[in-house]
């Protein structure tokens, strides 16, 4: 028994449609899907590479920031030491000036006291002579 000729035509048309759908629809669609997958994979690789570069840049930034902070702290410490040294020099100079002023004032005071003693001695001599003249009624020799 032979199959009906219409069954053969259906099989022929199914195979023809399968071939046409495969060539005209499925292969182009699958090619587009493959290209999109490649583009997505390329974008992922680029994103990973960019992420690694960003991490490296962040690490470099941190390293430079840490170095800059260390440099600033070092400069601040040097400035503090210089200021302390300058302060010490100023205190020493001021102390020396104050001691010199005190010594000069002490010398001046001693000179003034000696001058006052001399004046008082001279005045006491004069008063003593005047008192003796009055008491004796004549000039004392």
CORQUIJO-V865187 format. One record per residue. RES is the residue in three letters. D_LAST is the distance of its C-alpha to the last C-alpha in Angstrom with 2 decimals. Layout:
<<RES,D_LAST> <RES,D_LAST>>
This chain:
<<UNK,190.24> <UNK,188.17> <UNK,185.24> <UNK,185.49> <UNK,184.55> <UNK,182.02> <UNK,180.05> <UNK,179.82> <UNK,178.65> <UNK,175.98> <UNK,174.82> <UNK,174.81> <UNK,172.80> <UNK,170.35> <UNK,169.78> <UNK,169.52> <UNK,167.03> <UNK,165.07> <UNK,164.91> <UNK,163.96> <UNK,161.36> <UNK,159.94> <UNK,159.74> <UNK,158.78> <UNK,156.68> <UNK,155.52> <UNK,154.48> <UNK,152.38> <UNK,150.79> <UNK,150.11> <UNK,148.69> <UNK,146.33> <UNK,145.30> <UNK,144.69> <UNK,142.60> <UNK,140.57> <UNK,140.02> <UNK,138.83> <UNK,136.52> <UNK,135.14> <UNK,134.60> <UNK,132.92> <UNK,130.67> <UNK,129.81> <UNK,128.91> <UNK,126.80> <UNK,125.10> <UNK,124.41> <UNK,123.09> <UNK,120.88> <UNK,119.66> <UNK,118.77> <UNK,116.99> <UNK,115.11> <UNK,114.07> <UNK,112.93> <UNK,110.99> <UNK,109.40> <UNK,108.43> <UNK,106.99> <UNK,105.08> <UNK,103.68> <UNK,102.70> <UNK,100.95> <UNK,99.26> <UNK,98.03> <UNK,96.75> <UNK,95.01> <UNK,93.38> <UNK,92.22> <UNK,90.79> <UNK,89.00> <UNK,87.57> <UNK,86.46> <UNK,84.76> <UNK,83.12> <UNK,81.86> <UNK,80.50> <UNK,78.80> <UNK,77.33> <UNK,76.03> <UNK,74.57> <UNK,72.95> <UNK,71.49> <UNK,70.18> <UNK,68.69> <UNK,67.19> <UNK,65.66> <UNK,64.21> <UNK,62.81> <UNK,61.32> <UNK,59.79> <UNK,58.37> <UNK,57.08> <UNK,55.51> <UNK,53.85> <UNK,52.57> <UNK,51.30> <UNK,49.58> <UNK,48.03> <UNK,46.90> <UNK,45.45> <UNK,43.67> <UNK,42.30> <UNK,41.22> <UNK,39.58> <UNK,37.71> <UNK,36.69> <UNK,35.63> <UNK,33.59> <UNK,31.95> <UNK,31.37> <UNK,29.94> <UNK,27.55> <UNK,26.54> <UNK,26.12> <UNK,23.93> <UNK,21.68> <UNK,21.60> <UNK,21.01> <UNK,18.17> <UNK,16.54> <UNK,17.40> <UNK,16.18> <UNK,12.69> <UNK,12.83> <UNK,14.40> <UNK,12.04> <UNK,9.05> <UNK,11.70> <UNK,12.97> <UNK,9.87> <UNK,9.62> <UNK,13.30> <UNK,13.49> <UNK,11.12> <UNK,12.33> <UNK,9.30> <UNK,6.39> <UNK,3.71> <UNK,0.00>>
